[in-house]
């Protein structure tokens, strides 16, 4: 059986990749994907800790995180489509020009 620490290291690795991608890139679609990677890293750690500590509450919390990720993806992609219609660009710098 694989130890819990390996799952936590995988989760940390994915979270760092997502955080670095979110900070380093200015493309809105890539930023949304990096947020999804970070949320999936949290899910991996919750499932691993829930299994190791034998708590079902962690498994239930995973479903809430998945629901939040789905809502974030739907709203984020809708905003990206509206931004692309307005400016024909999908870079974060274009949001500043929409201030008014």
N, C-alpha and C positions, 0 to 999 in steps of 0.2 A: 504494500500500500504506500502511496506517495505521501510524505509528511506535509503537514499544513504549512510549514515554513516555505516550501517550494511554491505553493499557490500564492502566498503573500509576497514572495519575491517577484513572481510573474505579475501580480497585481501592481506592485510598485513600479516595475519596469514599464508596464503599459501606461500607468498614470503619468510617469515622467515623460514618456514619448508624447502623450496627449497635451500635457502642459507646455512642453517645449514647442510643439507644433502650433499651439494656440498663440503663444507669445511671439514666435518667430515669423509666422506667415500673416499676410494681410488680406488674403482671399477669403471671403465670407464663407464660401462652401467648405473650404478646407478647415476653417475655424469651427464650423458646426461638426465636421467629422471628428475633429480633435476633442470636442466636448463629448461626443458619443464614445470615443475611446476611453476618456476618463471615467464616464459613467459605467462603462463595462468593466473597468478595473475595479471600481467600487463593488460592483456586483460579484466579481470573482472573490474578492476578499470577504464579502458578507456570506457567500455560500460556503467558503472554506471554514470560516470561523463558526458558522452555524452548524456545520457538520462536525467539526472538532469539539465544540462545546455542547453539542446536542441540544441546541435551542431552535425551536421552530419559528420564533419571532424573526430571526434573521432571514429565513427563507420567505416569509411574508413581506418583509421590507424590500426584498429584491423585486417583487412584483410592483411595488409602488415606485421604485426607481425606474423600472422599465416603462411604466405609465408616464412618468415625468419625461423620460427620454423621448417617448413617442410624441408627446405634446410639444416638446422643445423642437423636435425635428419638423413637425408640421408647421408650427408658427414661424420658425426660422426660415424654412424654405419658401413660405408665402412671402415673407419680407424680402428675401433674395429675389424672387420673381418680380415684385413691385419695384425694387431698386433697379433691376436690370431693365425693366420697361421705361423707367424714368431717365436713366443715365447711360445705358448700354455698357455698364461696367459692373463688376462684382467685387470691388476692392473696398476695404473698410474706410479708406480715405474719402470715398464718395458720400458717406453718411454725413460728413461735416458740411458738404455743400447743400444738403437738404434742410438746413436749419431755418431758412426763410430768408 
